[in-house]
Amino acid sequence: METIAATAQPRTGGLTVGDLMSSPVVTAGPGQTVASAADAMVLAGVGSVVVVGDPGRPVGILTERDLVRAAASGVDTRVGIVAEWMTAAPEVVAPDVSIDRALDTLARRGYRHIPVVDDGDLSGIVSMRDLMKVAQVRPAGEAAVDAPRGLKGVVVTETTVGDVRGAEGFFHYRQYDATELARTRNLEDVWALLIDGALPDDADRDAFVAELVPGRAIPAVLAPLVAEVAGRARGEGPLDGLRTVLSAVAAAERFRPTYDLDAAAIRADALRIAAVTPTVVAALHRLGRGLEPIAPRGDLGHAANYLWMVNGEVPSDEIARAVEQYLMLTVDHGFNASTFTSRVITSTGADVGAAIVGALGALSGPLHGGAPSRALDLLDAIGTPDRASDWIRDAVVRGERIMGFGHAVYKTDDPRSTLLREVAQRLGGPRAEFATQVERLIVDTLAEVKPGRQLYANVEFYAGVVMEAAGLPPELFTPTFAVSRVIGWCANVMEQAADNRIIRPSARYVGPVPPQPVPAP
Ligand SMILES: CC(C)(COP(=O)(O)OP(=O)(O)OC[C@H]1O[C@@H](n2cnc3c(N)ncnc32)[C@H](O)[C@@H]1OP(=O)(O)O)[C@@H](O)C(=O)NCCC(=O)NCCS
């Protein structure tokens, strides 16, 4: 269990090492015997002596740990000298360094003491114990470490679900190349792989599908709520409503805290919530347009059934496969914001529904769920291939971002866009043709006006083209992304619950130094 000291607030605001250091410092000479230095430490009640040379500058530090090492080696400490056992050229700190920085340095390097040196002269010593007295919000004996803003590059857990290798343009689900899975398997296989950890054989697949098909239905008791939510949509599609209805599904199905459930029960909730998601999206979409919702069909694959529920027509195999491949390519993608959110919520022991609804909230932000429709707007704005280069150049000069290009992790072709380009070309049509024509021109122009930035088409550039060709309107683009990503969230929820530790980082308090007197009311 994490031990947090009693005081709830840190008191470090504005304090520096100089305010806290002990002075004068107990010192020893490098030629002094270890035994005499140990006597000096005992006499002064300190855990270290700073070793000073001529002219009084620190040349080393001798700590209790060094004394133990010397004693354990069998050396006669009345003969052995300090210079042989001290840590030479120790790290030192200036008196105006903040307490928090000093604490971080001590913790990271594993030091217990650092000499304080002002302009080359030893002016004091600061110990972990001194610092911990003022940083009482920190776990006892363990100092916080500053992570970069946004946690970029920070590993916060281990996973076997999958990962992204940006420099290589590669991502994988479990141990398999995700694009290869999308080329060769179906969505249910990938779903089983993520939830159960292995690709199914024919019998496993049948059993898996038989398990998830009943989960497609929205609980009948929620029909009035779904209609109500659809009626209140603000014309932005069913993404917000999906959050509300999935929350209600979890309540109607009496999802219980993952903390109280075994792995099989968590898996059942995970299958239920992912299976019902496309039905909710389609129902909200249709009701929002004044149409009757269409019940799911058990004889169709997940992607084909989704399109059936949206359009009321069984899609051609070609269209169903195109959407299925888009869904397979977007099931999971490293430790992105919504995936992390699902794990933070699960780490509290909350139910699967809470984790998924929270993840949907994270996905809804424009910096994450994105807007594949914006890439289509770009194509509309460019109009014809001959205008592409000038249009891009003008837009970049105006400081605009070209939608569907660039990626935070991929600095080469986004493997999802490579496969979706193929899918778009297979479906054909003027939009796909135009997109492939201008992609190269856009990449070349970006390389010219933003040299060295490595900007290539990302998943959104072709996602919109493929979904539009499959008959999905722009307001369904991000909800369709949620239809697949919910599967990845569920795999992460299950993994987090199986080996849980509450995710509880720290923040650095930088407000006015407390406690300030509370003004009289
Ligand atoms: C996705 C995205 C946010 C990733 O950004 P990032 O890797 O963090 O890169 P940065 O925002 O630090 O940009 C690095 C440089 O490339 C430029 N750049 C990045 N994407 C660009 C784009 N799409 N168009 C024009 N310039 C772009 C930036 O202006 C910046 O230039 P600078 O060095 O002169 O300031 C960014 O590429 C973007 O905004 N793309 C357009 C929106 C989009 O397609 N989103 C869907 C993503 S799946």
Ligand as a Chemical Component Dictionary entry (heavy atoms), coordinates in Angstrom:
data_LIG
# 
_chem_comp.id                   LIG 
_chem_comp.type                 NON-POLYMER 
_chem_comp.pdbx_formal_charge   0 
_chem_comp.three_letter_code    LIG 
# 
loop_
_chem_comp_atom.comp_id 
_chem_comp_atom.atom_id 
_chem_comp_atom.alt_atom_id 
_chem_comp_atom.type_symbol 
_chem_comp_atom.charge 
_chem_comp_atom.model_Cartn_x 
_chem_comp_atom.model_Cartn_y 
_chem_comp_atom.model_Cartn_z 
_chem_comp_atom.pdbx_ordinal 
LIG C1  C1  C 0 -1.732 14.654 -36.297 1  
LIG C2  C2  C 0 -0.885 15.818 -35.805 2  
LIG C3  C3  C 0 -1.634 16.562 -34.678 3  
LIG C4  C4  C 0 0.462  15.289 -35.291 4  
LIG O1  O1  O 0 1.229  16.350 -34.918 5  
LIG P1  P1  P 0 2.701  16.208 -34.280 6  
LIG O2  O2  O 0 3.386  14.993 -34.720 7  
LIG O3  O3  O 0 2.555  16.429 -32.835 8  
LIG O4  O4  O 0 3.470  17.325 -34.998 9  
LIG P2  P2  P 0 3.476  18.839 -34.646 10 
LIG O5  O5  O 0 2.106  19.341 -34.354 11 
LIG O6  O6  O 0 4.535  19.055 -33.611 12 
LIG O7  O7  O 0 3.982  19.436 -36.038 13 
LIG C5  C5  C 0 5.339  19.342 -36.495 14 
LIG C6  C6  C 0 5.506  20.266 -37.666 15 
LIG O8  O8  O 0 4.838  19.730 -38.800 16 
LIG C7  C7  C 0 3.805  20.606 -39.238 17 
LIG N1  N1  N 0 2.630  19.814 -39.539 18 
LIG C8  C8  C 0 2.217  18.695 -38.903 19 
LIG N2  N2  N 0 1.097  18.228 -39.473 20 
LIG C9  C9  C 0 0.817  19.070 -40.483 21 
LIG C10 C10 C 0 -0.218 19.107 -41.429 22 
LIG N3  N3  N 0 -1.166 18.200 -41.453 23 
LIG N4  N4  N 0 -0.217 20.118 -42.313 24 
LIG C11 C11 C 0 0.740  21.054 -42.298 25 
LIG N5  N5  N 0 1.755  21.068 -41.424 26 
LIG C12 C12 C 0 1.788  20.092 -40.523 27 
LIG C13 C13 C 0 3.546  21.534 -38.079 28 
LIG O9  O9  O 0 3.047  22.781 -38.509 29 
LIG C14 C14 C 0 4.903  21.650 -37.449 30 
LIG O10 O10 O 0 5.626  22.572 -38.197 31 
LIG P3  P3  P 0 6.669  23.558 -37.480 32 
LIG O11 O11 O 0 7.814  22.668 -37.108 33 
LIG O12 O12 O 0 7.006  24.553 -38.544 34 
LIG O13 O13 O 0 5.982  24.154 -36.300 35 
LIG C15 C15 C 0 -0.627 16.810 -36.984 36 
LIG O14 O14 O 0 0.111  16.156 -37.974 37 
LIG C16 C16 C 0 -1.899 17.393 -37.535 38 
LIG O15 O15 O 0 -2.414 18.390 -37.006 39 
LIG N6  N6  N 0 -2.441 16.816 -38.650 40 
LIG C17 C17 C 0 -3.665 17.296 -39.240 41 
LIG C18 C18 C 0 -4.880 16.793 -38.496 42 
LIG C19 C19 C 0 -5.157 15.313 -38.716 43 
LIG O16 O16 O 0 -5.012 14.798 -39.815 44 
LIG N7  N7  N 0 -5.528 14.640 -37.640 45 
LIG C20 C20 C 0 -5.799 13.222 -37.683 46 
LIG C21 C21 C 0 -4.708 12.450 -37.028 47 
LIG S1  S1  S 0 -4.967 10.714 -37.102 48 
# 
loop_
_chem_comp_bond.comp_id 
_chem_comp_bond.atom_id_1 
_chem_comp_bond.atom_id_2 
_chem_comp_bond.value_order 
_chem_comp_bond.pdbx_ordinal 
LIG C1  C2  SING 1  
LIG C2  C3  SING 2  
LIG C2  C4  SING 3  
LIG C2  C15 SING 4  
LIG C4  O1  SING 5  
LIG O1  P1  SING 6  
LIG P1  O2  DOUB 7  
LIG P1  O3  SING 8  
LIG P1  O4  SING 9  
LIG O4  P2  SING 10 
LIG P2  O5  DOUB 11 
LIG P2  O6  SING 12 
LIG P2  O7  SING 13 
LIG O7  C5  SING 14 
LIG C5  C6  SING 15 
LIG C6  O8  SING 16 
LIG C6  C14 SING 17 
LIG O8  C7  SING 18 
LIG C7  N1  SING 19 
LIG C7  C13 SING 20 
LIG N1  C8  SING 21 
LIG N1  C12 SING 22 
LIG C8  N2  DOUB 23 
LIG N2  C9  SING 24 
LIG C9  C10 SING 25 
LIG C9  C12 DOUB 26 
LIG C10 N3  SING 27 
LIG C10 N4  DOUB 28 
LIG N4  C11 SING 29 
LIG C11 N5  DOUB 30 
LIG N5  C12 SING 31 
LIG C13 O9  SING 32 
LIG C13 C14 SING 33 
LIG C14 O10 SING 34 
LIG O10 P3  SING 35 
LIG P3  O11 DOUB 36 
LIG P3  O12 SING 37 
LIG P3  O13 SING 38 
LIG C15 O14 SING 39 
LIG C15 C16 SING 40 
LIG C16 O15 DOUB 41 
LIG C16 N6  SING 42 
LIG N6  C17 SING 43 
LIG C17 C18 SING 44 
LIG C18 C19 SING 45 
LIG C19 O16 DOUB 46 
LIG C19 N7  SING 47 
LIG N7  C20 SING 48 
LIG C20 C21 SING 49 
LIG C21 S1  SING 50 
# 
